[in-house]
Amino acid sequence: MAQQSKKYTGWWGLCLVSLAGFLVLSIGVATNAAWLHMLDQPLQQLAENVRTVHRTTWFAHLAFWGTPVINLLICVVIGVGLWFIGHRLEVGQLIWLELGINLLTYLGKHFFQRSRPLGKLVAQGGFSFPSGHTTSTLMMVLIVLFYVVPLLRNQEWQLVVGLVSLIWFDDWL
């Protein structure tokens, strides 16, 4: 049991650091902080400098695969697989995790009401913070890493699925 506890210590640390970063960003958004605008400007300029018809088309297709609906569908497919191999409790957990993060993101968007930046590559409606694509995709990737990867018996497959999941999430950063 002590070994199992040590195994998750690094993950809890990463979660706490991520939560602290999210809280700092949230406070910056809520207070309309100058430092956040200074961070936004170069990133928006970069997006404008790399804009082409080809890239805009590519990002529009990529954006579709990171939507909360697609991530929920992926989790349902994972859930069906888990159900058939006898992990029925986990099915409810992962569906609630994905639904829960999508609900929290929706509520956060309406709480902060941060408008989307001008000059974006892909036109999206609604508010920009927190990002529905990022939060939903992160939850789906964590579900794969914590529910699917441990069930794979072959270490090479664990590595491949883990890396593909992280690359999938990296596309949303």
NORPE-V223284 format. One record per residue. RES is the residue in three letters. SS is DSSP state (H for helix, E for strand, C for the rest). PHI is phi in degrees with one decimal (* if undefined). NEAR is the number of other ideal C-beta (glycine too) atoms within 12 Angstrom. Layout:
RES_SS_PHI_NEAR, RES_SS_PHI_NEAR
//
This chain:
MET_C_*_7, ALA_H_-63.4_8, GLN_H_-62.4_8, GLN_H_-61.8_10, SER_H_-63.4_11, LYS_H_-65.2_12, LYS_H_-59.6_13, TYR_H_-97.1_16, THR_H_-58.5_14, GLY_H_-63.1_12, TRP_H_-65.6_17, TRP_H_-64.0_14, GLY_H_-62.6_13, LEU_H_-62.1_16, CYS_H_-61.5_17, LEU_H_-66.0_14, VAL_H_-64.2_14, SER_H_-64.1_18, LEU_H_-62.9_14, ALA_H_-61.8_14, GLY_H_-62.3_15, PHE_H_-63.3_24, LEU_H_-64.9_16, VAL_H_-63.0_18, LEU_H_-61.7_26, SER_H_-61.1_22, ILE_H_-64.5_17, GLY_H_-60.5_22, VAL_H_-68.1_28, ALA_H_-63.7_18, THR_C_-97.8_15, ASN_C_54.1_16, ALA_C_-64.8_17, ALA_H_-63.5_11, TRP_H_-62.2_15, LEU_H_-71.3_23, HIS_H_-66.4_17, MET_H_-66.4_13, LEU_H_-75.7_18, ASP_H_-66.7_27, GLN_H_-56.7_17, PRO_H_-64.7_13, LEU_H_-68.7_20, GLN_H_-67.4_21, GLN_H_-64.5_16, LEU_H_-60.6_17, ALA_H_-61.4_22, GLU_H_-69.7_18, ASN_H_-71.8_13, VAL_C_-99.6_16, ARG_C_-70.8_19, THR_C_-140.9_13, VAL_H_-61.4_10, HIS_H_-61.4_12, ARG_H_-65.9_19, THR_H_-62.5_20, THR_H_-63.1_15, TRP_H_-60.8_18, PHE_H_-67.8_25, ALA_H_-64.9_19, HIS_H_-66.9_17, LEU_H_-63.5_21, ALA_H_-60.4_27, PHE_H_-58.1_19, TRP_C_-75.7_23, GLY_C_-109.5_33, THR_C_-69.8_28, PRO_H_-55.5_35, VAL_H_-65.1_21, ILE_H_-64.2_25, ASN_H_-63.0_39, LEU_H_-65.0_29, LEU_H_-62.3_19, ILE_H_-61.3_30, CYS_H_-65.5_37, VAL_H_-64.3_22, VAL_H_-61.9_22, ILE_H_-59.8_36, GLY_H_-61.0_31, VAL_H_-61.3_18, GLY_H_-61.6_23, LEU_H_-63.6_27, TRP_H_-59.1_18, PHE_H_-69.5_13, ILE_C_-99.4_17, GLY_C_94.6_11, HIS_C_-99.6_20, ARG_H_-72.2_16, LEU_H_-62.1_14, GLU_H_-63.9_25, VAL_H_-60.5_25, GLY_H_-61.7_19, GLN_H_-60.8_22, LEU_H_-70.3_36, ILE_H_-67.4_30, TRP_H_-66.3_20, LEU_H_-61.0_30, GLU_H_-67.2_38, LEU_H_-62.9_25, GLY_H_-63.0_22, ILE_H_-67.4_32, ASN_H_-66.9_32, LEU_H_-66.3_20, LEU_H_-61.5_24, THR_H_-64.6_32, TYR_H_-58.5_21, LEU_H_-64.0_17, GLY_H_-63.0_28, LYS_H_-59.7_28, HIS_H_-78.6_16, PHE_H_-75.6_16, PHE_H_-81.0_26, GLN_C_49.2_17, ARG_C_-82.4_26, SER_C_-69.0_17, ARG_C_-73.4_22, PRO_C_-69.0_26, LEU_C_-76.2_14, GLY_C_71.7_19, LYS_C_-74.8_23, LEU_C_-71.2_28, VAL_C_-123.4_23, ALA_C_-70.6_14, GLN_C_-135.1_21, GLY_C_-91.4_11, GLY_C_80.1_22, PHE_C_-95.9_22, SER_C_-99.4_27, PHE_C_-130.0_30, PRO_C_-74.1_34, SER_C_-74.5_32, GLY_H_-65.6_36, HIS_H_-62.3_35, THR_H_-69.8_31, THR_H_-65.7_34, SER_H_-67.7_38, THR_H_-67.3_38, LEU_H_-59.3_36, MET_H_-62.6_39, MET_H_-63.2_42, VAL_H_-65.4_37, LEU_H_-63.4_31, ILE_H_-61.9_40, VAL_H_-62.3_37, LEU_H_-66.4_28, PHE_H_-95.9_25, TYR_H_-107.2_32, VAL_H_-88.4_30, VAL_H_-55.6_26, PRO_H_-62.4_21, LEU_H_-81.2_22, LEU_C_-77.3_20, ARG_C_-80.9_10, ASN_C_-86.7_11, GLN_H_-63.8_12, GLU_H_-64.4_12, TRP_H_-66.9_16, GLN_H_-59.4_19, LEU_H_-63.6_15, VAL_H_-62.6_17, VAL_H_-64.4_26, GLY_H_-62.0_23, LEU_H_-66.9_18, VAL_H_-61.3_19, SER_H_-62.7_31, LEU_H_-67.2_22, ILE_H_-65.7_16, TRP_H_-56.9_29, PHE_H_-67.8_27, ASP_H_-58.1_16, ASP_C_-65.8_22, TRP_C_-102.9_29, LEU_C_-80.7_16
//
